[in-house]
Amino acid sequence: MGLKENLQQYNLSVAMPTELFKQLLQMKEDGELKSVHIGFTYSYIYLQTYMYRYSTYSTYVPNGKEIKELLTYTPSNKAVDYIIKKNGLLEQKDILTTTNNFPVINEMEDDDFGNRVPKITTIYEFCNECQHETVDEWRKQMKITRATKCKYPVFGFEREYDDGYVEGTFFDISDTTLIDMNTFLFCMSTDDIGVNGFYVYAYLLDKSNKFNNDFKATHKRIAKETGLSEKTIQRVMDALRSHNLITTVHNMEYFSFAISKDNRKASTHKVNNSADFSADKIEYEKLKFVSNKVHEKKMDEKFTYGKVEINIEDLPF
């Protein structure tokens, strides 16, 4: 069994904090995170959060090269190590930390208020309680060494706001975006989507939740709020629409540079569920572009059509 096969066993959802979008954007603006690595960073955080939340290490422990490969990077690529290494950018920002205390059991239990919440048991807790297996014996069984580590998602257990700390996303899904594993794996397995497509899909899903799946935005706005270039957004949006991850509804008959900015209308982007995705590319309606001359002709025709002839003798004054 490999990493992908292990993840394919169940299609579960994990809650990603909405503040993560602003955090990544701020890191980019501060010169700490390269724009070309934003999509990778978000996807990496998602994967690590999912594996911890559902204790997937109980059946398979991936290494760093396998994780990079699943995220569409070559296993030997070191360009993103400044982000994911121990004491790297994500640890400096207290988003993920490195640990050798792997989560191995995922259960649900009732809290003090009768709510069902997850109970995650780590390998050290399990061995201390059961006393029939040592941690080293477990490592030998999983074919890993003491040097093998995993990532602990800090926000899963505790989130920081201006007025203090609250329960993490594993226990309170307020202000989060729920994304299932099928969506993640589909994006990683589709060449023209990848980490950037997954990141933009997550951003659009978050906005869709806030606007009742009626989110209107230009590519320029999406680029600004995600930190990706407009060219990248154009390519990604085309890929998401081609594989039916999103449906875009144009609120203009056509686009022309002759249309004043006040009269331009942003398109509506609706997010689809993973069950509706298409492995094969589909045709979708693109916004037609017309020249200034054609637009002006259309405006003249519209004005002429709406003009009413009035005889001055018929006027009541």
Secondary structure by P-SEA (a helix, b strand, c coil): ccaaaaaaccbbbbbbbcaaaaaaaaaaaaccccccaaaaaaaaaaaaaaaaaacccccccccaaaaaaaacccccccccccccccccccccccccccccccccccccccccccbbbbbbbcaaaaaaaaccccaaaaaaaacccccbbbbbbccccbbbcccccccccccccccbbbbcaaaaaaaaacccccaaaaaaaaaaaaaaaaacccccccaaaaaaaacccaaaaaaaaaaaaaaccbbbbbcccccccccccccbbbbbbbbbccccccccbbbbbcbbbbcaaaaaaaaaaaaaaabbbbccccccc
